[in-house]
Amino acid sequence: MTDRIAQLGMRLVNGEVRFYRNRQISAIRQALRLIFPIILLGSLADFLEQSWLRTDGYYYQTLHVARWLFQVKILRQYLRLIGAGTLGLAGILMAFAVSFYLVVPVTRHMTDRLMAGTIAVISLKFFNVTRTSVLGGHTIKWVATDLGIQGILVGILVGVLVGNGYRWALGHRSPDLEQIPSTLVITCTWLVVMAALGLLWVSTQTVSLNSAFASIIRWPFRLPHFILGLLGYCVLNGAFEWLGVLGPLSASSGQSIESAQNLAAVLAHRGWQLPHPLTLHTVVSVYANVGGTGMMLALLLALFLSRPTAWQRRIGWLSLVPTLGNFNAPMMVGLPVILSPLMSIPFILAPSACITLSWLCIRLKWVPTVAYPLLTGTPGPLQAYLGTGGSWTALALSLADLILSTAIYYPFVKLVQAAHRQLDGEVA
């Protein structure tokens, strides 16, 4: 039995290594490493701005920030600017980097490499323009929200398309000489083609490319109270982020109403009888998304408990603060979890196990249901405790979910480390 498990582990490691040695995936991996510092800075800025400087922030309320910190408004504006300038351009940066790295092996001329990345950025903009501004003859307006961390997947796809096309064109000319006329022809041809495709998309579709992709895998059902509905939402949300569209799927419109009704029931009546005990908020958000979608805090703990590579150790420590505040972008990009076949298994399995356990405990009324609203940046393990007004059983369930998820992540983290050591030339 042990031999079979070892053989399975080796097959998984070898599969991960072969996957990352693919030319396309290798370029994506390099691009993710390139943008990690920018994602980290933006996540820290967002965490500080939302948790420390907003009135609905956890640390703003618990530490009474307004009493001792001066110029809160200016600091909030400053951090918002940093967040918008970093996370808000993640999709653009990925398009540039992926296209750049795909062209690197076929040319030693920096002009061609930079031009491939530049064309990818412009092409991405062609697909993220408001329909009315183009067809109505108004000033062109870009869809900025699709160019940030939610647009990482689209950035990857555009980078792969442009990078491979530019790479093919370079393969039909002499690699020794930098041919400015040839570069000009390739550049203009690609921009004309991508602009035509962008106009075709805008003319025939009412949403941006990223929004269209999101609608394909967005939660198709409206039955979140059932265990299968909660698990289905978890799987789709996990797949959404694993592919590179960071940020949770929007819940159905009834969720905010149900949360308000739960709070009203607690405030108006004695006892803890809630009209909606099993919702996305009371089960998934509180117990299955500790550290962000995918139970990122459990992944971080599993990483520290294993023998991480030097790079992974740095990623873990640098991502600790935002992960505790439920901002998972640094871990998703840094390890990376995005598009990692091995990490996709615990990324879906861990929160699914937490949902099953938590749903059962709430259903059997072993723990009270979360009713109080949670402040932004509330540490993940404390969400259930604070949301139930200080229930120790809710805190125990949160810790049990965290331990269970860490145990699920641990063997896969070890396998990923073995794969990365092979890729990076390290000795285990």
Contacts in CASP RR format, 6 or more apart in sequence:
PFRMAT RR
TARGET T0000
AUTHOR 0000-0000-0000
METHOD contacts of the structure
MODEL  1
MTDRIAQLGMRLVNGEVRFYRNRQISAIRQALRLIFPIILLGSLADFLEQ
SWLRTDGYYYQTLHVARWLFQVKILRQYLRLIGAGTLGLAGILMAFAVSF
YLVVPVTRHMTDRLMAGTIAVISLKFFNVTRTSVLGGHTIKWVATDLGIQ
GILVGILVGVLVGNGYRWALGHRSPDLEQIPSTLVITCTWLVVMAALGLL
WVSTQTVSLNSAFASIIRWPFRLPHFILGLLGYCVLNGAFEWLGVLGPLS
ASSGQSIESAQNLAAVLAHRGWQLPHPLTLHTVVSVYANVGGTGMMLALL
LALFLSRPTAWQRRIGWLSLVPTLGNFNAPMMVGLPVILSPLMSIPFILA
PSACITLSWLCIRLKWVPTVAYPLLTGTPGPLQAYLGTGGSWTALALSLA
DLILSTAIYYPFVKLVQAAHRQLDGEVA
9 415 0 8 1.000
12 342 0 8 1.000
12 415 0 8 1.000
13 342 0 8 1.000
13 415 0 8 1.000
13 418 0 8 1.000
13 419 0 8 1.000
13 422 0 8 1.000
15 341 0 8 1.000
15 419 0 8 1.000
16 340 0 8 1.000
16 341 0 8 1.000
16 342 0 8 1.000
16 415 0 8 1.000
16 416 0 8 1.000
16 419 0 8 1.000
17 419 0 8 1.000
17 422 0 8 1.000
17 423 0 8 1.000
19 25 0 8 1.000
19 341 0 8 1.000
20 26 0 8 1.000
20 29 0 8 1.000
20 419 0 8 1.000
20 423 0 8 1.000
21 423 0 8 1.000
23 102 0 8 1.000
23 105 0 8 1.000
24 102 0 8 1.000
24 160 0 8 1.000
24 164 0 8 1.000
25 339 0 8 1.000
26 101 0 8 1.000
27 97 0 8 1.000
27 98 0 8 1.000
27 101 0 8 1.000
27 102 0 8 1.000
27 160 0 8 1.000
28 98 0 8 1.000
28 156 0 8 1.000
28 160 0 8 1.000
28 339 0 8 1.000
29 336 0 8 1.000
30 97 0 8 1.000
30 101 0 8 1.000
31 93 0 8 1.000
31 94 0 8 1.000
31 97 0 8 1.000
31 98 0 8 1.000
31 100 0 8 1.000
31 101 0 8 1.000
31 156 0 8 1.000
32 94 0 8 1.000
32 333 0 8 1.000
32 334 0 8 1.000
32 336 0 8 1.000
32 338 0 8 1.000
33 334 0 8 1.000
33 336 0 8 1.000
34 93 0 8 1.000
34 97 0 8 1.000
35 90 0 8 1.000
35 93 0 8 1.000
35 94 0 8 1.000
35 97 0 8 1.000
35 333 0 8 1.000
36 315 0 8 1.000
36 330 0 8 1.000
36 333 0 8 1.000
36 334 0 8 1.000
38 86 0 8 1.000
38 89 0 8 1.000
38 90 0 8 1.000
38 93 0 8 1.000
39 86 0 8 1.000
39 87 0 8 1.000
39 90 0 8 1.000
39 149 0 8 1.000
39 329 0 8 1.000
39 330 0 8 1.000
39 333 0 8 1.000
39 334 0 8 1.000
40 318 0 8 1.000
40 319 0 8 1.000
40 322 0 8 1.000
40 330 0 8 1.000
41 82 0 8 1.000
41 83 0 8 1.000
41 86 0 8 1.000
42 82 0 8 1.000
42 83 0 8 1.000
42 85 0 8 1.000
42 86 0 8 1.000
42 87 0 8 1.000
43 87 0 8 1.000
43 322 0 8 1.000
43 327 0 8 1.000
43 329 0 8 1.000
43 330 0 8 1.000
44 321 0 8 1.000
44 322 0 8 1.000
45 79 0 8 1.000
45 80 0 8 1.000
45 82 0 8 1.000
45 83 0 8 1.000
45 86 0 8 1.000
46 79 0 8 1.000
46 83 0 8 1.000
46 87 0 8 1.000
46 322 0 8 1.000
46 327 0 8 1.000
47 321 0 8 1.000
47 322 0 8 1.000
47 325 0 8 1.000
47 327 0 8 1.000
47 377 0 8 1.000
48 79 0 8 1.000
49 76 0 8 1.000
49 79 0 8 1.000
49 80 0 8 1.000
49 83 0 8 1.000
50 57 0 8 1.000
50 376 0 8 1.000
50 377 0 8 1.000
51 57 0 8 1.000
51 58 0 8 1.000
51 59 0 8 1.000
51 60 0 8 1.000
51 325 0 8 1.000
51 375 0 8 1.000
51 376 0 8 1.000
51 377 0 8 1.000
52 59 0 8 1.000
52 60 0 8 1.000
52 63 0 8 1.000
52 65 0 8 1.000
53 60 0 8 1.000
53 65 0 8 1.000
53 72 0 8 1.000
53 75 0 8 1.000
53 76 0 8 1.000
53 79 0 8 1.000
54 60 0 8 1.000
54 76 0 8 1.000
54 376 0 8 1.000
55 61 0 8 1.000
56 375 0 8 1.000
56 376 0 8 1.000
57 375 0 8 1.000
57 376 0 8 1.000
57 377 0 8 1.000
58 374 0 8 1.000
58 375 0 8 1.000
58 376 0 8 1.000
58 377 0 8 1.000
58 378 0 8 1.000
58 379 0 8 1.000
59 65 0 8 1.000
59 377 0 8 1.000
60 66 0 8 1.000
60 375 0 8 1.000
61 375 0 8 1.000
65 72 0 8 1.000
66 72 0 8 1.000
69 75 0 8 1.000
87 148 0 8 1.000
87 149 0 8 1.000
87 329 0 8 1.000
88 144 0 8 1.000
88 147 0 8 1.000
88 148 0 8 1.000
88 149 0 8 1.000
89 147 0 8 1.000
89 148 0 8 1.000
90 147 0 8 1.000
90 148 0 8 1.000
90 149 0 8 1.000
90 151 0 8 1.000
90 152 0 8 1.000
90 246 0 8 1.000
91 124 0 8 1.000
91 147 0 8 1.000
91 148 0 8 1.000
91 149 0 8 1.000
91 151 0 8 1.000
91 152 0 8 1.000
91 154 0 8 1.000
91 155 0 8 1.000
92 121 0 8 1.000
92 124 0 8 1.000
92 125 0 8 1.000
92 147 0 8 1.000
92 148 0 8 1.000
92 155 0 8 1.000
94 151 0 8 1.000
94 152 0 8 1.000
94 155 0 8 1.000
94 156 0 8 1.000
94 159 0 8 1.000
95 117 0 8 1.000
95 120 0 8 1.000
95 121 0 8 1.000
95 123 0 8 1.000
95 124 0 8 1.000
95 154 0 8 1.000
95 155 0 8 1.000
95 156 0 8 1.000
95 158 0 8 1.000
95 159 0 8 1.000
95 162 0 8 1.000
96 117 0 8 1.000
96 118 0 8 1.000
96 120 0 8 1.000
96 121 0 8 1.000
96 159 0 8 1.000
97 117 0 8 1.000
98 120 0 8 1.000
98 155 0 8 1.000
98 156 0 8 1.000
98 159 0 8 1.000
98 160 0 8 1.000
98 163 0 8 1.000
99 116 0 8 1.000
99 117 0 8 1.000
99 119 0 8 1.000
99 120 0 8 1.000
99 158 0 8 1.000
99 159 0 8 1.000
99 160 0 8 1.000
99 162 0 8 1.000
99 163 0 8 1.000
99 166 0 8 1.000
100 113 0 8 1.000
100 114 0 8 1.000
100 116 0 8 1.000
100 117 0 8 1.000
100 120 0 8 1.000
102 116 0 8 1.000
102 159 0 8 1.000
102 160 0 8 1.000
102 163 0 8 1.000
102 164 0 8 1.000
102 166 0 8 1.000
102 167 0 8 1.000
103 112 0 8 1.000
103 113 0 8 1.000
103 116 0 8 1.000
103 117 0 8 1.000
103 163 0 8 1.000
103 166 0 8 1.000
103 167 0 8 1.000
103 170 0 8 1.000
104 113 0 8 1.000
106 167 0 8 1.000
106 170 0 8 1.000
106 171 0 8 1.000
106 175 0 8 1.000
107 113 0 8 1.000
107 170 0 8 1.000
107 175 0 8 1.000
108 175 0 8 1.000
109 178 0 8 1.000
111 178 0 8 1.000
111 183 0 8 1.000
112 166 0 8 1.000
112 170 0 8 1.000
112 178 0 8 1.000
112 183 0 8 1.000
115 166 0 8 1.000
115 183 0 8 1.000
115 186 0 8 1.000
115 187 0 8 1.000
116 162 0 8 1.000
116 163 0 8 1.000
116 166 0 8 1.000
116 167 0 8 1.000
117 159 0 8 1.000
117 162 0 8 1.000
117 163 0 8 1.000
119 162 0 8 1.000
119 166 0 8 1.000
119 187 0 8 1.000
119 190 0 8 1.000
119 191 0 8 1.000
119 194 0 8 1.000
120 155 0 8 1.000
120 158 0 8 1.000
120 159 0 8 1.000
120 162 0 8 1.000
120 163 0 8 1.000
122 191 0 8 1.000
122 194 0 8 1.000
123 158 0 8 1.000
123 159 0 8 1.000
123 161 0 8 1.000
123 162 0 8 1.000
123 190 0 8 1.000
123 191 0 8 1.000
123 194 0 8 1.000
124 147 0 8 1.000
124 154 0 8 1.000
124 155 0 8 1.000
124 158 0 8 1.000
124 159 0 8 1.000
125 142 0 8 1.000
125 147 0 8 1.000
126 194 0 8 1.000
126 195 0 8 1.000
126 197 0 8 1.000
126 198 0 8 1.000
126 199 0 8 1.000
127 154 0 8 1.000
127 158 0 8 1.000
127 197 0 8 1.000
127 198 0 8 1.000
127 201 0 8 1.000
127 208 0 8 1.000
127 209 0 8 1.000
128 142 0 8 1.000
128 143 0 8 1.000
128 146 0 8 1.000
128 147 0 8 1.000
128 154 0 8 1.000
128 208 0 8 1.000
128 209 0 8 1.000
128 210 0 8 1.000
129 140 0 8 1.000
129 141 0 8 1.000
129 142 0 8 1.000
129 143 0 8 1.000
129 198 0 8 1.000
129 202 0 8 1.000
129 208 0 8 1.000
130 140 0 8 1.000
130 141 0 8 1.000
130 142 0 8 1.000
130 143 0 8 1.000
131 202 0 8 1.000
131 205 0 8 1.000
131 206 0 8 1.000
132 138 0 8 1.000
133 139 0 8 1.000
133 140 0 8 1.000
133 141 0 8 1.000
134 140 0 8 1.000
134 199 0 8 1.000
134 202 0 8 1.000
135 202 0 8 1.000
135 203 0 8 1.000
143 208 0 8 1.000
143 210 0 8 1.000
146 154 0 8 1.000
146 208 0 8 1.000
146 209 0 8 1.000
146 210 0 8 1.000
146 211 0 8 1.000
149 246 0 8 1.000
149 247 0 8 1.000
149 329 0 8 1.000
150 210 0 8 1.000
150 214 0 8 1.000
150 245 0 8 1.000
150 246 0 8 1.000
150 247 0 8 1.000
151 210 0 8 1.000
151 244 0 8 1.000
151 245 0 8 1.000
152 244 0 8 1.000
152 245 0 8 1.000
152 246 0 8 1.000
152 338 0 8 1.000
153 210 0 8 1.000
153 213 0 8 1.000
153 243 0 8 1.000
153 244 0 8 1.000
153 245 0 8 1.000
154 209 0 8 1.000
154 210 0 8 1.000
154 213 0 8 1.000
156 244 0 8 1.000
162 190 0 8 1.000
162 194 0 8 1.000
165 190 0 8 1.000
166 186 0 8 1.000
166 190 0 8 1.000
169 186 0 8 1.000
169 189 0 8 1.000
169 190 0 8 1.000
170 186 0 8 1.000
173 179 0 8 1.000
173 182 0 8 1.000
201 209 0 8 1.000
205 212 0 8 1.000
207 215 0 8 1.000
210 245 0 8 1.000
213 245 0 8 1.000
214 240 0 8 1.000
214 245 0 8 1.000
214 249 0 8 1.000
217 236 0 8 1.000
217 239 0 8 1.000
217 240 0 8 1.000
218 236 0 8 1.000
218 249 0 8 1.000
218 250 0 8 1.000
219 232 0 8 1.000
219 233 0 8 1.000
219 236 0 8 1.000
219 237 0 8 1.000
219 249 0 8 1.000
219 251 0 8 1.000
219 252 0 8 1.000
221 229 0 8 1.000
221 232 0 8 1.000
222 252 0 8 1.000
223 229 0 8 1.000
224 230 0 8 1.000
224 233 0 8 1.000
224 251 0 8 1.000
224 252 0 8 1.000
224 255 0 8 1.000
224 278 0 8 1.000
224 279 0 8 1.000
224 280 0 8 1.000
225 276 0 8 1.000
225 278 0 8 1.000
225 279 0 8 1.000
226 278 0 8 1.000
227 355 0 8 1.000
227 356 0 8 1.000
227 359 0 8 1.000
230 278 0 8 1.000
230 280 0 8 1.000
230 283 0 8 1.000
230 284 0 8 1.000
230 355 0 8 1.000
230 359 0 8 1.000
231 352 0 8 1.000
231 355 0 8 1.000
231 356 0 8 1.000
233 249 0 8 1.000
233 280 0 8 1.000
233 284 0 8 1.000
234 284 0 8 1.000
234 288 0 8 1.000
234 348 0 8 1.000
234 351 0 8 1.000
234 352 0 8 1.000
234 355 0 8 1.000
235 348 0 8 1.000
235 352 0 8 1.000
236 249 0 8 1.000
237 248 0 8 1.000
237 249 0 8 1.000
237 293 0 8 1.000
238 293 0 8 1.000
238 294 0 8 1.000
238 347 0 8 1.000
238 348 0 8 1.000
238 351 0 8 1.000
239 348 0 8 1.000
240 247 0 8 1.000
240 248 0 8 1.000
240 249 0 8 1.000
241 247 0 8 1.000
241 248 0 8 1.000
241 293 0 8 1.000
241 294 0 8 1.000
241 328 0 8 1.000
241 332 0 8 1.000
241 338 0 8 1.000
241 347 0 8 1.000
242 337 0 8 1.000
242 338 0 8 1.000
242 339 0 8 1.000
242 340 0 8 1.000
242 343 0 8 1.000
242 344 0 8 1.000
242 347 0 8 1.000
242 348 0 8 1.000
243 338 0 8 1.000
243 339 0 8 1.000
244 332 0 8 1.000
244 338 0 8 1.000
244 339 0 8 1.000
246 328 0 8 1.000
246 329 0 8 1.000
246 332 0 8 1.000
247 293 0 8 1.000
248 289 0 8 1.000
248 293 0 8 1.000
251 280 0 8 1.000
251 281 0 8 1.000
252 280 0 8 1.000
255 279 0 8 1.000
255 280 0 8 1.000
255 281 0 8 1.000
258 275 0 8 1.000
258 276 0 8 1.000
258 279 0 8 1.000
258 281 0 8 1.000
259 276 0 8 1.000
259 279 0 8 1.000
259 281 0 8 1.000
259 373 0 8 1.000
261 275 0 8 1.000
261 276 0 8 1.000
262 274 0 8 1.000
262 275 0 8 1.000
262 276 0 8 1.000
262 277 0 8 1.000
262 279 0 8 1.000
262 282 0 8 1.000
262 369 0 8 1.000
262 371 0 8 1.000
263 371 0 8 1.000
263 372 0 8 1.000
263 373 0 8 1.000
265 273 0 8 1.000
265 274 0 8 1.000
265 275 0 8 1.000
265 371 0 8 1.000
266 272 0 8 1.000
266 274 0 8 1.000
266 371 0 8 1.000
266 372 0 8 1.000
272 368 0 8 1.000
272 369 0 8 1.000
272 371 0 8 1.000
272 388 0 8 1.000
274 369 0 8 1.000
274 371 0 8 1.000
276 282 0 8 1.000
277 362 0 8 1.000
277 363 0 8 1.000
277 369 0 8 1.000
278 359 0 8 1.000
278 362 0 8 1.000
278 363 0 8 1.000
278 369 0 8 1.000
281 370 0 8 1.000
282 362 0 8 1.000
282 369 0 8 1.000
282 370 0 8 1.000
283 355 0 8 1.000
283 358 0 8 1.000
283 359 0 8 1.000
283 362 0 8 1.000
284 351 0 8 1.000
284 355 0 8 1.000
285 383 0 8 1.000
286 358 0 8 1.000
286 370 0 8 1.000
286 374 0 8 1.000
286 383 0 8 1.000
286 384 0 8 1.000
286 387 0 8 1.000
286 398 0 8 1.000
287 354 0 8 1.000
287 355 0 8 1.000
287 357 0 8 1.000
287 358 0 8 1.000
287 384 0 8 1.000
287 397 0 8 1.000
287 398 0 8 1.000
287 401 0 8 1.000
288 294 0 8 1.000
288 295 0 8 1.000
288 351 0 8 1.000
288 352 0 8 1.000
288 354 0 8 1.000
288 355 0 8 1.000
288 358 0 8 1.000
288 401 0 8 1.000
289 295 0 8 1.000
289 326 0 8 1.000
289 351 0 8 1.000
290 296 0 8 1.000
290 297 0 8 1.000
290 298 0 8 1.000
290 326 0 8 1.000
290 380 0 8 1.000
290 381 0 8 1.000
290 383 0 8 1.000
290 398 0 8 1.000
290 401 0 8 1.000
290 402 0 8 1.000
290 405 0 8 1.000
291 297 0 8 1.000
291 300 0 8 1.000
291 323 0 8 1.000
291 324 0 8 1.000
291 325 0 8 1.000
291 326 0 8 1.000
291 327 0 8 1.000
291 328 0 8 1.000
291 380 0 8 1.000
292 323 0 8 1.000
292 326 0 8 1.000
292 327 0 8 1.000
292 328 0 8 1.000
293 328 0 8 1.000
293 351 0 8 1.000
294 328 0 8 1.000
294 347 0 8 1.000
294 348 0 8 1.000
294 350 0 8 1.000
294 351 0 8 1.000
295 350 0 8 1.000
295 351 0 8 1.000
295 354 0 8 1.000
295 401 0 8 1.000
295 402 0 8 1.000
295 405 0 8 1.000
295 409 0 8 1.000
296 323 0 8 1.000
296 326 0 8 1.000
296 328 0 8 1.000
296 331 0 8 1.000
296 332 0 8 1.000
297 323 0 8 1.000
297 324 0 8 1.000
297 380 0 8 1.000
297 381 0 8 1.000
297 402 0 8 1.000
298 350 0 8 1.000
298 402 0 8 1.000
298 405 0 8 1.000
298 406 0 8 1.000
298 408 0 8 1.000
298 409 0 8 1.000
299 331 0 8 1.000
299 335 0 8 1.000
299 337 0 8 1.000
299 346 0 8 1.000
299 347 0 8 1.000
299 350 0 8 1.000
299 405 0 8 1.000
299 409 0 8 1.000
299 413 0 8 1.000
300 316 0 8 1.000
300 319 0 8 1.000
300 320 0 8 1.000
300 323 0 8 1.000
300 331 0 8 1.000
301 402 0 8 1.000
301 406 0 8 1.000
301 409 0 8 1.000
302 406 0 8 1.000
302 409 0 8 1.000
302 410 0 8 1.000
302 413 0 8 1.000
303 312 0 8 1.000
303 313 0 8 1.000
303 315 0 8 1.000
303 316 0 8 1.000
303 335 0 8 1.000
303 413 0 8 1.000
304 316 0 8 1.000
305 406 0 8 1.000
305 410 0 8 1.000
306 410 0 8 1.000
306 413 0 8 1.000
306 414 0 8 1.000
306 417 0 8 1.000
307 417 0 8 1.000
308 316 0 8 1.000
308 413 0 8 1.000
308 417 0 8 1.000
309 417 0 8 1.000
309 420 0 8 1.000
309 421 0 8 1.000
309 424 0 8 1.000
309 426 0 8 1.000
311 420 0 8 1.000
311 424 0 8 1.000
312 335 0 8 1.000
312 417 0 8 1.000
312 420 0 8 1.000
315 330 0 8 1.000
315 331 0 8 1.000
315 334 0 8 1.000
315 335 0 8 1.000
316 331 0 8 1.000
318 330 0 8 1.000
319 330 0 8 1.000
319 331 0 8 1.000
319 334 0 8 1.000
322 328 0 8 1.000
322 329 0 8 1.000
322 330 0 8 1.000
323 330 0 8 1.000
323 331 0 8 1.000
324 379 0 8 1.000
324 380 0 8 1.000
325 377 0 8 1.000
325 378 0 8 1.000
325 379 0 8 1.000
325 380 0 8 1.000
326 377 0 8 1.000
326 378 0 8 1.000
326 380 0 8 1.000
331 337 0 8 1.000
332 338 0 8 1.000
335 343 0 8 1.000
335 416 0 8 1.000
337 343 0 8 1.000
337 347 0 8 1.000
340 416 0 8 1.000
342 412 0 8 1.000
342 415 0 8 1.000
342 416 0 8 1.000
342 419 0 8 1.000
343 412 0 8 1.000
343 416 0 8 1.000
345 412 0 8 1.000
346 405 0 8 1.000
346 408 0 8 1.000
346 409 0 8 1.000
346 412 0 8 1.000
349 408 0 8 1.000
350 404 0 8 1.000
350 405 0 8 1.000
350 408 0 8 1.000
350 409 0 8 1.000
351 405 0 8 1.000
353 401 0 8 1.000
353 404 0 8 1.000
353 405 0 8 1.000
353 408 0 8 1.000
354 401 0 8 1.000
354 404 0 8 1.000
354 405 0 8 1.000
357 397 0 8 1.000
357 400 0 8 1.000
357 401 0 8 1.000
357 404 0 8 1.000
358 367 0 8 1.000
358 397 0 8 1.000
358 401 0 8 1.000
361 367 0 8 1.000
361 397 0 8 1.000
362 369 0 8 1.000
366 393 0 8 1.000
366 397 0 8 1.000
367 384 0 8 1.000
367 388 0 8 1.000
367 391 0 8 1.000
367 393 0 8 1.000
367 394 0 8 1.000
367 396 0 8 1.000
367 397 0 8 1.000
368 388 0 8 1.000
368 391 0 8 1.000
368 393 0 8 1.000
368 394 0 8 1.000
369 388 0 8 1.000
370 383 0 8 1.000
370 384 0 8 1.000
370 387 0 8 1.000
370 388 0 8 1.000
370 394 0 8 1.000
371 387 0 8 1.000
371 388 0 8 1.000
372 386 0 8 1.000
372 387 0 8 1.000
372 388 0 8 1.000
372 389 0 8 1.000
373 387 0 8 1.000
374 383 0 8 1.000
374 386 0 8 1.000
374 387 0 8 1.000
378 386 0 8 1.000
380 398 0 8 1.000
381 395 0 8 1.000
381 398 0 8 1.000
381 399 0 8 1.000
381 402 0 8 1.000
382 395 0 8 1.000
382 398 0 8 1.000
383 398 0 8 1.000
384 391 0 8 1.000
384 394 0 8 1.000
384 395 0 8 1.000
384 397 0 8 1.000
384 398 0 8 1.000
385 391 0 8 1.000
385 392 0 8 1.000
385 394 0 8 1.000
385 395 0 8 1.000
385 398 0 8 1.000
387 394 0 8 1.000
388 394 0 8 1.000
418 428 0 8 1.000
420 426 0 8 1.000
421 427 0 8 1.000
421 428 0 8 1.000
END
